[in-house]
Amino acid sequence: MAKSYRAAIIGCGGISRRHVQAFHEQGNVKIVAACDISTDSMNAVCDENKIKGRYLSHEDLFKRERGIDLVSICTYPKAHADQVVAA
């Protein structure tokens, strides 16, 4: 039996949909949380993909979600460093 993984998405803009699709294609990844500073963008991605955990910051996501195995960082490059360190 293949190991299953819990994933999170940071940044819910256009590129995040490709990351979500790639996770779904693996067959053993469940996206459990997403965050974005835009509530509309976050809710759109979460609603489309039945993602329960919704956060306005990556800090809140990592404080409240446990057992995250994979993180896709889909924000602007200048924001990546802090998000990678937090992950």
All heavy atoms as an XYZ file, in Angstrom:
666
protein
N       0.850     -1.184      0.000
C       0.000      0.000      0.000
C       0.890      1.239      0.000
O       1.830      1.343      0.777
C      -0.908     -0.027      1.227
C      -1.810      1.163      1.332
S      -2.854      1.035      2.783
C      -4.394      1.400      2.017
N       0.573      2.171     -0.866
C       1.358      3.401     -0.972
C       1.102      4.301      0.230
O      -0.014      4.371      0.741
C       1.010      4.134     -2.256
N       2.135      4.964      0.665
C       2.014      5.932      1.756
C       1.138      7.086      1.284
O       1.191      7.484      0.130
C       3.394      6.445      2.142
C       3.364      7.466      3.267
C       4.760      7.796      3.727
C       4.833      8.927      4.701
N       3.983      8.889      5.854
N       0.338      7.619      2.180
C      -0.457      8.799      1.841
C       0.181     10.027      2.479
O       0.866      9.933      3.498
C      -1.899      8.642      2.310
O      -1.940      8.492      3.707
N      -0.048     11.172      1.850
C       0.569     12.427      2.277
C      -0.490     13.498      2.476
O      -1.499     13.524      1.773
C       1.582     12.905      1.231
C       2.722     11.947      1.037
C       2.680     10.978      0.044
C       3.843     11.998      1.871
C       3.722     10.083     -0.124
C       4.888     11.105      1.706
C       4.825     10.156      0.708
O       5.858      9.262      0.544
N      -0.207     14.403      3.416
C      -1.060     15.569      3.671
C      -0.325     16.788      3.132
O       0.841     17.002      3.445
C      -1.317     15.719      5.173
C      -2.171     14.597      5.734
C      -2.213     14.575      7.248
N      -2.305     15.865      7.885
C      -3.446     16.506      8.193
N      -4.602     15.952      7.915
N      -3.417     17.677      8.777
N      -1.030     17.571      2.323
C      -0.401     18.719      1.661
C      -1.114     20.017      2.003
O      -2.281     20.031      2.396
C      -0.411     18.516      0.144
N      -0.379     21.113      1.815
C      -0.925     22.460      1.985
C      -0.475     23.310      0.810
O       0.603     23.101      0.244
C      -0.444     23.080      3.294
N      -1.307     24.288      0.468
C      -1.026     25.230     -0.606
C      -0.889     26.614      0.020
O      -1.772     27.056      0.751
C      -2.169     25.266     -1.647
C      -2.435     23.884     -2.231
C      -1.907     26.293     -2.732
C      -1.357     23.348     -3.123
N       0.211     27.290     -0.268
C       0.391     28.676      0.172
C       0.329     29.547     -1.063
O       1.174     29.456     -1.955
C       1.738     28.858      0.897
C       1.797     27.989      2.143
C       1.950     30.335      1.263
C       3.120     28.023      2.874
N      -0.695     30.370     -1.136
C      -0.933     31.216     -2.302
C      -1.933     30.545     -3.218
O      -1.692     29.445     -3.708
N      -3.056     31.178     -3.450
C      -4.146     30.556     -4.213
C      -4.430     31.287     -5.523
O      -5.567     31.363     -5.976
C      -5.401     30.494     -3.352
S      -5.215     29.417     -1.910
N      -3.388     31.801     -6.137
C      -3.539     32.433     -7.449
C      -3.571     31.384     -8.539
O      -3.722     30.193     -8.292
N      -3.399     31.830     -9.766
C      -3.526     30.965    -10.932
C      -2.639     29.739    -10.915
O      -3.080     28.635    -11.244
N      -1.382     29.879    -10.549
C      -0.456     28.744    -10.580
C      -0.825     27.682     -9.557
O      -0.510     26.490     -9.743
C       1.012     29.208    -10.401
C       2.001     28.098    -10.800
C       1.280     29.667     -8.978
C       1.977     27.743    -12.251
N      -1.517     28.058     -8.501
C      -1.862     27.079     -7.466
C      -2.740     25.966     -8.027
O      -2.650     24.820     -7.577
C      -2.559     27.753     -6.285
O      -3.855     28.188     -6.644
N      -3.547     26.274     -9.018
C      -4.425     25.253     -9.587
C      -3.622     24.130    -10.251
O      -4.023     22.974    -10.227
C      -5.412     25.898    -10.547
C      -6.509     26.644     -9.808
C      -7.356     27.509    -10.727
N      -8.513     28.046    -10.035
C      -8.485     29.076     -9.209
N      -7.331     29.682     -8.942
N      -9.590     29.523     -8.637
N      -2.490     24.464    -10.824
C      -1.632     23.421    -11.421
C      -0.990     22.560    -10.333
O      -0.837     21.360    -10.494
C      -0.577     24.046    -12.306
C      -1.197     24.637    -13.549
C      -0.186     24.928    -14.591
N      -0.883     25.448    -15.759
C      -0.286     25.932    -16.799
N       1.028     25.989    -16.829
N      -0.975     26.362    -17.824
N      -0.627     23.193     -9.233
C      -0.059     22.430     -8.115
C      -1.116     21.497     -7.525
O      -0.825     20.338     -7.222
C       0.482     23.375     -7.044
C       1.742     24.065     -7.432
N       2.936     23.856     -6.785
C       2.005     24.964     -8.423
C       3.879     24.597     -7.346
N       3.329     25.284     -8.339
N      -2.331     22.009     -7.361
C      -3.432     21.192     -6.851
C      -3.671     20.004     -7.789
O      -3.796     18.864     -7.344
C      -4.715     22.040     -6.688
C      -5.926     21.161     -6.446
C      -4.554     23.048     -5.551
N      -3.700     20.271     -9.082
C      -3.912     19.208    -10.061
C      -2.816     18.145     -9.958
O      -3.089     16.945     -9.978
C      -3.949     19.783    -11.469
C      -4.148     18.742    -12.553
C      -4.115     19.342    -13.950
O      -3.993     20.545    -14.132
N      -4.228     18.484    -14.943
N      -1.563     18.592     -9.834
C      -0.444     17.648     -9.718
C      -0.576     16.786     -8.463
O      -0.322     15.573     -8.505
C       0.880     18.394     -9.720
N      -0.978     17.383     -7.346
C      -1.189     16.597     -6.132
C      -2.288     15.556     -6.347
O      -2.145     14.386     -5.984
C      -1.542     17.492     -4.944
C      -0.376     18.177     -4.294
C      -0.512     19.461     -3.788
C       0.851     17.554     -4.160
C       0.546     20.108     -3.161
C       1.924     18.179     -3.530
C       1.766     19.467     -3.038
N      -3.400     15.973     -6.957
C      -4.508     15.047     -7.196
C      -4.085     13.892     -8.109
O      -4.508     12.751     -7.909
C      -5.706     15.767     -7.802
C      -6.435     16.654     -6.851
N      -6.796     16.278     -5.574
C      -6.890     17.923     -6.993
C      -7.431     17.274     -4.971
N      -7.500     18.287     -5.808
N      -3.260     14.174     -9.081
C      -2.820     13.138    -10.024
C      -1.981     12.055     -9.359
O      -1.887     10.943     -9.874
C      -2.043     13.770    -11.175
C      -2.916     14.548    -12.130
C      -2.132     15.320    -13.180
O      -0.877     15.281    -13.177
O      -2.786     15.979    -14.012
N      -1.384     12.356     -8.220
C      -0.560     11.367     -7.523
C      -1.393     10.243     -6.935
O      -0.919      9.123     -6.784
C       0.290     12.038     -6.437
C       1.238     13.093     -6.949
C       2.041     12.624     -8.142
O       2.723     11.610     -8.076
N       1.959     13.355     -9.246
N      -2.610     10.550     -6.561
C      -3.497      9.541     -6.017
C      -3.328      9.247     -4.537
O      -4.161      8.568     -3.945
N      -2.271      9.727     -3.941
C      -2.039      9.451     -2.518
C      -1.767     10.735     -1.724
O      -1.167     10.693     -0.665
C      -0.889      8.471     -2.339
C       0.437      8.996     -2.858
O       0.483      9.911     -3.672
N       1.525      8.406     -2.392
N      -2.233     11.864     -2.257
C      -2.029     13.153     -1.593
C      -3.397     13.787     -1.329
O      -4.214     13.919     -2.241
C      -1.175     14.118     -2.451
C      -1.029     15.466     -1.762
C       0.185     13.504     -2.749
N      -3.606     14.169     -0.075
C      -4.822     14.903      0.293
C      -4.408     16.320      0.665
O      -3.567     16.517      1.548
C      -5.523     14.241      1.470
C      -6.784     14.984      1.866
C      -7.541     14.291      2.966
C      -8.797     15.100      3.256
N      -9.609     14.488      4.283
N      -4.992     17.302      0.003
C      -4.723     18.699      0.340
C      -5.647     19.063      1.486
O      -6.864     19.047      1.343
C      -4.925     19.619     -0.869
C      -4.061     19.152     -2.030
C      -4.592     21.065     -0.492
C      -4.367     19.822     -3.355
N      -5.045     19.362      2.625
C      -5.819     19.581      3.844
C      -5.954     21.050      4.208
O      -6.793     21.401      5.039
C      -5.233     18.800      5.034
C      -5.293     17.302      4.770
C      -3.812     19.237      5.338
N      -5.130     21.927      3.591
C      -5.182     23.345      3.959
C      -4.629     24.204      2.833
O      -3.814     23.757      2.025
C      -4.382     23.592      5.233
N      -5.100     25.447      2.827
C      -4.599     26.447      1.890
C      -4.655     27.805      2.558
O      -5.442     28.023      3.481
C      -5.429     26.457      0.610
N      -3.811     28.716      2.091
C      -3.859     30.072      2.619
C      -3.584     31.070      1.513
O      -2.916     30.768      0.516
C      -2.886     30.265      3.781
S      -1.165     30.332      3.330
N      -4.139     32.250      1.693
C      -3.920     33.364      0.785
C      -4.384     34.629      1.500
O      -5.292     34.574      2.326
C      -4.707     33.175     -0.517
C      -4.190     34.073     -1.631
O      -4.399     35.299     -1.573
O      -3.550     33.526     -2.554
N      -3.763     35.750      1.155
C      -4.199     37.019      1.748
C      -5.519     37.482      1.149
O      -6.186     38.335      1.716
C      -3.113     38.108      1.612
C      -2.764     38.357      0.152
C      -1.876     37.728      2.422
C      -1.826     39.535     -0.077
N      -5.907     36.907      0.022
C      -7.192     37.208     -0.608
C      -8.197     36.123     -0.234
O      -8.059     34.967     -0.645
C      -7.058     37.266     -2.130
O      -8.338     37.222     -2.740
N      -9.192     36.489      0.527
C     -10.230     35.533      0.915
C     -10.927     34.968     -0.308
O     -11.226     33.769     -0.361
C     -11.253     36.206      1.858
O     -10.560     36.733      2.985
C     -12.299     35.228      2.332
N     -11.183     35.804     -1.303
C     -11.867     35.333     -2.507
C     -11.053     34.263     -3.233
O     -11.598     33.223     -3.628
C     -12.163     36.493     -3.456
C     -13.211     37.447     -2.920
O     -13.992     37.059     -2.022
O     -13.265     38.599     -3.411
N      -9.762     34.505     -3.414
C      -8.906     33.522     -4.095
C      -8.826     32.230     -3.294
O      -8.932     31.127     -3.843
C      -7.503     34.082     -4.302
O      -7.527     35.175     -5.187
N      -8.632     32.368     -1.996
C      -8.529     31.197     -1.132
C      -9.812     30.378     -1.180
O      -9.775     29.159     -1.365
C      -8.233     31.601      0.303
C      -8.174     30.438      1.267
S      -8.018     30.960      2.976
C      -9.385     32.090      3.141
N     -10.948     31.036     -1.024
C     -12.218     30.313     -1.023
C     -12.494     29.656     -2.363
O     -13.036     28.544     -2.407
C     -13.364     31.242     -0.630
C     -13.375     31.527      0.857
O     -12.904     30.729      1.661
N     -13.903     32.674      1.232
N     -12.113     30.295     -3.455
C     -12.337     29.705     -4.779
C     -11.573     28.395     -4.916
O     -12.141     27.362     -5.307
C     -11.928     30.685     -5.878
N     -10.286     28.397     -4.577
C      -9.470     27.181     -4.686
C      -9.972     26.118     -3.707
O     -10.091     24.941     -4.061
C      -7.973     27.499     -4.460
C      -7.160     26.231     -4.277
C      -7.434     28.306     -5.623
N     -10.272     26.519     -2.494
C     -10.743     25.557     -1.492
C     -12.101     24.974     -1.869
O     -12.312     23.761     -1.736
C     -10.802     26.210     -0.118
S      -9.174     26.546      0.582
N     -13.009     25.797     -2.350
C     -14.328     25.302     -2.755
C     -14.212     24.341     -3.933
O     -14.858     23.287     -3.949
C     -15.261     26.454     -3.118
C     -15.690     27.289     -1.918
O     -15.475     26.852     -0.759
O     -16.230     28.394     -2.146
N     -13.397     24.680     -4.918
C     -13.223     23.839     -6.105
C     -12.639     22.479     -5.761
O     -12.882     21.495     -6.469
C     -12.293     24.518     -7.110
C     -12.860     25.740     -7.786
C     -11.793     26.566     -8.507
O     -10.660     26.070     -8.707
O     -12.101     27.711     -8.871
N     -11.854     22.413     -4.686
C     -11.100     21.197     -4.375
C     -11.421     20.581     -3.025
O     -10.708     19.704     -2.553
C      -9.600     21.507     -4.467
C      -9.227     21.896     -5.865
O      -9.129     21.044     -6.736
N      -9.054     23.191     -6.110
N     -12.494     21.045     -2.407
C     -12.951     20.516     -1.116
C     -11.844     20.524     -0.064
O     -11.626     19.548      0.660
C     -13.529     19.119     -1.303
C     -14.726     19.105     -2.223
C     -15.267     17.718     -2.422
C     -16.464     17.805     -3.346
N     -16.450     16.856     -4.425
N     -11.129     21.645      0.007
C     -10.072     21.827      1.000
C     -10.703     22.462      2.229
O     -11.287     23.542      2.143
C      -8.934     22.699      0.443
C      -8.326     22.048     -0.802
C      -7.874     22.946      1.513
C      -7.365     22.950     -1.566
N     -10.570     21.814      3.369
C     -11.235     22.291      4.585
C     -10.478     23.404      5.295
O     -11.070     24.380      5.729
C     -11.474     21.131      5.535
C     -12.515     20.167      5.025
C     -12.792     19.081      6.043
C     -13.827     18.125      5.497
N     -14.146     17.071      6.439
N      -9.172     23.250      5.468
C      -8.389     24.229      6.221
C      -8.162     25.488      5.405
O      -7.559     25.432      4.329
N      -8.625     26.617      5.907
C      -8.532     27.897      5.192
C      -7.920     28.949      6.108
O      -8.434     29.188      7.200
C      -9.914     28.352      4.723
C     -10.559     27.349      3.798
C     -11.975     27.711      3.436
N     -12.573     26.622      2.675
C     -13.492     26.781      1.746
N     -13.951     27.982      1.458
N     -13.977     25.738      1.105
N      -6.842     29.580      5.621
C      -6.108     30.528      6.453
C      -5.717     31.754      5.637
O      -5.489     31.664      4.438
C      -4.852     29.860      7.024
C      -5.188     28.631      7.826
C      -5.169     27.368      7.240
C      -5.562     28.739      9.155
C      -5.508     26.242      7.973
C      -5.903     27.621      9.894
C      -5.875     26.381      9.299
O      -6.219     25.260     10.028
N      -5.606     32.880      6.335
C      -5.195     34.125      5.683
C      -3.690     34.359      5.760
O      -3.188     35.304      5.169
C      -5.955     35.309      6.289
C      -7.465     35.296      6.018
C      -8.145     36.441      6.766
C      -7.744     35.389      4.531
N      -2.974     33.492      6.488
C      -1.515     33.612      6.556
C      -0.900     32.232      6.710
O      -1.518     31.328      7.274
C      -1.086     34.497      7.731
O      -1.253     33.809      8.958
N       0.321     32.101      6.216
C       1.009     30.816      6.371
C       1.359     30.564      7.834
O       1.393     29.420      8.274
C       2.250     30.736      5.471
C       3.356     31.652      5.847
N       3.400     32.974      5.457
C       4.466     31.444      6.589
C       4.496     33.523      5.942
N       5.164     32.624      6.625
N       1.560     31.630      8.601
C       1.843     31.462     10.027
C       0.668     30.760     10.723
O       0.875     29.827     11.502
C       2.128     32.808     10.705
C       3.392     33.490     10.243
C       3.166     34.506      9.110
O       2.067     34.517      8.521
O       4.101     35.262      8.821
N      -0.542     31.229     10.450
C      -1.721     30.603     11.052
C      -1.878     29.160     10.584
O      -2.218     28.274     11.379
C      -2.989     31.392     10.723
C      -3.102     32.681     11.506
O      -2.389     32.833     12.524
O      -3.900     33.545     11.102
N      -1.639     28.928      9.315
C      -1.740     27.575      8.789
C      -0.825     26.634      9.565
O      -1.259     25.586     10.042
C      -1.391     27.567      7.299
C      -1.584     26.250      6.545
C      -1.841     26.535      5.075
C      -0.403     25.334      6.680
N       0.449     27.010      9.728
C       1.396     26.123     10.399
C       1.173     26.032     11.904
O       1.545     25.034     12.521
C       2.832     26.528     10.084
C       3.201     26.281      8.640
C       3.701     27.296      7.862
C       3.021     25.033      8.074
C       4.027     27.076      6.535
C       3.340     24.800      6.743
C       3.847     25.815      5.971
N       0.544     27.039     12.508
C       0.210     26.958     13.929
C      -0.918     25.957     14.179
O      -0.941     25.290     15.206
C      -0.236     28.324     14.456
C       0.896     29.278     14.729
C       0.344     30.597     15.247
C       1.438     31.646     15.282
N       0.897     32.984     15.587
N      -1.844     25.874     13.226
C      -3.059     25.100     13.475
C      -3.084     23.730     12.811
O      -3.773     22.838     13.291
C      -4.257     25.921     13.038
C      -4.286     27.238     13.850
C      -5.444     28.068     13.549
N      -6.567     27.586     14.339
C      -7.777     28.070     14.211
N      -8.031     29.008     13.346
N      -8.760     27.587     14.949
N      -2.379     23.573     11.725
C      -2.370     22.285     11.020
C      -1.141     21.489     11.442
O      -0.037     22.011     11.474
C      -2.348     22.489      9.499
C      -3.561     23.188      8.948
C      -4.819     22.338      8.956
O      -4.732     21.086      9.008
O      -5.909     22.925      8.908
N      -1.339     20.246     11.746
C      -0.244     19.368     12.141
C      -0.133     18.231     11.128
O      -1.113     17.820     10.524
C      -0.490     18.786     13.534
C      -0.538     19.837     14.617
C       0.851     20.396     14.878
N       0.798     21.434     15.882
C       1.479     22.549     15.803
N       2.255     22.765     14.782
N       1.396     23.456     16.748
N       1.067     17.718     10.987
C       1.266     16.573     10.119
C       1.257     16.884      8.638
O       0.919     16.018      7.834
N       1.636     18.096      8.273
C       1.742     18.446      6.856
C       3.031     17.829      6.318
O       4.116     18.059      6.853
C       1.766     19.976      6.657
C       0.496     20.631      7.196
C       1.984     20.333      5.190
C      -0.759     20.308      6.462
N       2.908     17.058      5.248
C       4.072     16.410      4.635
C       4.626     17.191      3.450
O       5.830     17.171      3.200
C       3.690     15.013      4.142
C       3.191     14.123      5.254
O       3.959     13.880      6.201
O       2.029     13.671      5.175
N       3.747     17.844      2.706
C       4.119     18.536      1.472
C       3.528     19.937      1.462
O       2.390     20.126      1.895
C       3.580     17.781      0.252
C       3.937     16.303      0.151
C       3.076     15.615     -0.888
C       5.406     16.145     -0.169
N       4.302     20.888      0.958
C       3.819     22.271      0.854
C       4.163     22.797     -0.529
O       5.309     22.714     -0.963
C       4.468     23.181      1.922
C       4.004     24.614      1.761
C       4.163     22.669      3.317
N       3.172     23.345     -1.206
C       3.423     24.056     -2.462
C       3.344     25.543     -2.169
O       2.335     26.037     -1.650
C       2.377     23.704     -3.520
O       2.717     22.525     -4.184
N       4.408     26.242     -2.498
C       4.448     27.682     -2.294
C       4.202     28.340     -3.647
O       5.031     28.272     -4.548
C       5.774     28.109     -1.659
C       5.865     27.456     -0.280
C       5.872     29.629     -1.567
C       7.127     27.708      0.472
N       3.041     28.953     -3.762
C       2.564     29.500     -5.032
C       2.372     31.012     -4.940
O       1.412     31.564     -5.479
C       1.257     28.821     -5.417
S       1.352     27.032     -5.500
N       3.264     31.660     -4.235
C       3.201     33.109     -4.059
C       4.276     33.765     -4.918
O       5.048     33.088     -5.592
C       3.434     33.472     -2.580
O       4.691     32.941     -2.171
C       2.328     32.923     -1.688
N       4.333     35.082     -4.857
C       5.369     35.813     -5.582
C       6.741     35.476     -5.006
O       6.878     35.261     -3.798
C       5.121     37.320     -5.490
C       3.915     37.754     -6.285
C       2.717     38.043     -5.655
C       3.980     37.855     -7.678
C       1.593     38.420     -6.383
C       2.875     38.234     -8.411
C       1.684     38.520     -7.763
O       0.587     38.886     -8.493
N       7.766     35.410     -5.852
C       9.098     34.993     -5.409
C       9.633     35.735     -4.190
O      10.288     35.119     -3.342
C       9.974     35.237     -6.637
C       9.039     35.039     -7.787
C       7.727     35.626     -7.314
N       9.348     37.013     -4.053
C       9.885     37.761     -2.910
C       9.370     37.243     -1.576
O      10.001     37.455     -0.554
C       9.569     39.248     -3.050
C      10.372     39.933     -4.133
C      10.096     41.423     -4.170
C      10.947     42.078     -5.236
N      10.780     43.527     -5.268
N       8.245     36.561     -1.581
C       7.663     36.040     -0.344
C       8.144     34.630     -0.019
O       7.943     34.150      1.100
C       6.138     36.051     -0.448
N       8.780     33.962     -0.946
C       9.125     32.560     -0.779
C      10.012     32.252      0.419
O       9.771     31.276      1.127
C       9.824     32.016     -2.034
C       8.894     31.831     -3.191
N       9.313     31.263     -4.365
C       7.599     32.139     -3.370
C       8.308     31.228     -5.215
N       7.256     31.757     -4.631
N      11.047     33.034      0.646
C      12.023     32.700      1.678
C      11.370     32.504      3.046
O      11.583     31.465      3.698
C      13.121     33.754      1.750
N      10.571     33.446      3.497
C       9.924     33.336      4.808
C       8.987     32.139      4.860
O       8.896     31.446      5.875
C       9.136     34.602      5.147
C      10.041     35.783      5.451
O      11.228     35.571      5.793
O       9.554     36.934      5.355
N       8.297     31.879      3.760
C       7.361     30.770      3.723
C       8.063     29.426      3.732
O       7.618     28.486      4.387
C       6.430     30.927      2.517
C       5.563     32.163      2.658
C       4.945     32.627      1.353
O       5.315     32.183      0.275
N       4.009     33.542      1.451
N       9.191     29.346      3.036
C       9.979     28.104      3.031
C      10.517     27.831      4.421
O      10.452     26.703      4.926
C      11.109     28.165      1.989
C      12.089     27.021      2.174
C      10.541     28.155      0.581
N      11.060     28.835      5.072
C      11.589     28.664      6.426
C      10.471     28.222      7.369
O      10.660     27.316      8.189
C      12.286     29.950      6.916
C      12.615     29.865      8.402
C      13.541     30.214      6.105
N       9.320     28.829      7.265
C       8.191     28.455      8.131
C       7.751     27.022      7.882
O       7.399     26.304      8.816
C       7.031     29.417      7.916
N       7.785     26.606      6.637
C       7.375     25.231      6.298
C       8.348     24.240      6.889
O       7.981     23.177      7.343
C       7.281     25.058      4.792
